[in-house]
Amino acid sequence: MTNDRFENFRSIAAADPDVQARFDEGITALAEQAAKLLDINMDPADLIQIDALRLAAVVGNEIDMDRALVELQRLDQVKGLIDERERAEKIKMGDEDEVAKLSKLPRHLRMARARDLGINDLAPKSEHSSVADPATLYQQAMKMRPADRVSFLRKHGLA
């Protein structure tokens, strides 16, 4: 039934160039808003699923961009992108649950997944509260074996 709705709209748009022009303008505007506000690049063909765009094109009213953005965020592919971005941020911030989920994967899958999420370093970083902290950390590192020293400095974001 959903495809019938889209096919009906396509036939209306094909019969009326004004409807098609308004729809094309709406697609462009929504895609720009999605890129700017949600940091998501959408395939214009997927935007036919947005009721607010189709309605505005047929009726000739201005697009309710707030409603269109809400509908866009409800699309499965967009929800997946937003969830992945939030998950990556949690991992970058050191969320123990998310890091534990990622750590359960075999090494090659874990590294591939981290790359997919845009995470370059899985080691949690400590926050430095003063200028003296790096100096103290370097002093601690100098007391360690060379191999341990490098991982210690990386862990604290100093290497």
N, C-alpha and C positions, 0 to 999 in steps of 0.2 A: 504494500500500500504506500509506503514511503516513496518508493521509486516512481509510483504513479503520480504523486504530488510533484515530484521534480520534473517528470515528463510533461505533465500538464503545464507547468510553468515554462518549460523550454518551448513548447508549442505556442504559448501566448507570446513569449518574447520573440520567437521567430516570425510571428505574424505582425507584430507591432515594433517597428524600429525604435520608437521612443521608449518603450519598456526595456528593450535590450540596452539602449544607451544609458538609461537611469541605473539599470542593474550593473553595467560595466563600471560606471562611476562609483557606485556603492561598493563594489568589490575592491576597487582601487583605494577608496577611503578607509574601508575596514582593514585591508591588508596593511596600510600605513599605520593605522592606530595599533594594530596587533604588534607590529614591529617596534613601534615606539614605546607603548605602554607595557606590553607583555614580553618583549624581546623574542617574538616568535615570527618566523617567516612561514606564511601560509601559501599553499598551492591554490590559486584562484578557482580552480575547478571544485575544490572542497567547500568553497564558500556558498555554494548553492544550497547547502544544508541550513543556512541561517534564515529563519522565517522573517526576521525584521528586514532583511535586504530584499527578499522577494516581494513582501507586502509593500514596501516603499516604492519599488519599481513599478508594480502594477497600479497602485493607487495614485502615484505621482507625488506623494508627500516626501518630506525630508526624512532621512533615515534616523531612527532613534538609536544613536550610536551606543548609548549605555546598554540598551537591551541587546543590541547586536553583539557587543563585547561579552555580555553575560552568556548569551547563547554560544558564542565561540568557545568560551572556557568550558562549556559543558560537552563539547565534542570529545569523543574518546581519545583521538590522537593528541589533542591539545592538553587534556588532562594528564596524559602520559608524559608529555614534555615538561609540564609544570611540576609534576611529581618527581621526575628525574632531576630537575634543577634543584628542587628543595632537598632531595636526598643528597645530592652532591654537596650542597652548602652545609648540611648537617655533618657530613663526613669531614669536610674541610675544617669545620669548627671543632671536630673531635668528639662528636656525639657517640657515646660508647655503644649504644644499641646498633646504630647503623654501621659503625666500624666493625663490630662483632659479626654482623651479618656478612659483611664483605670478607672478613678474615676467614670465614668458614669455607670459602671457595678455594679450589686448588690454585696454586700460585699463578699459572698461566691465565686462568679465567679471571682471577682477582686483578691482575695487571691489565687485562683487556677491558674489564668492567670499569676500572679506574680511568683508563684512557677514554672510554665512551662517556663517562661522567665528567670528563675534563679535569680530572684530579692528577696533578703531576707528582705529588709526594703524599704518600699515605701516612707518614709519620706525623703525629700530632705536634704542634708547635706550642711552646710555652710563651706566655706573654711576659715581656720585660717591664718591670715597674719603674726602673730608674736607669741612669746612664752607667752606674757601677755594675749592674748585673752582667753585661757581657764580659767585663774584665774579670769578674769573679768566676764566670763560667769558663773562660779561657784558662785561668789558673787551675781550676779543677781538671780541665781536659789535659793539661800538661803533665799531670800526675798519673795519667792512664797510659796503657799500651797504645801504640800508634793505631791499630785497627779499631780499638774501642774509642779512641779520641775522635776519629772521623765521624763515627755514628753518633757519639754524644753531641758533637758540634752541629751535625745535621738535625738531630732531634730538637735542638734549641734554636734552630734557624740561623746558625752562625756560619755554616759551611755550604 
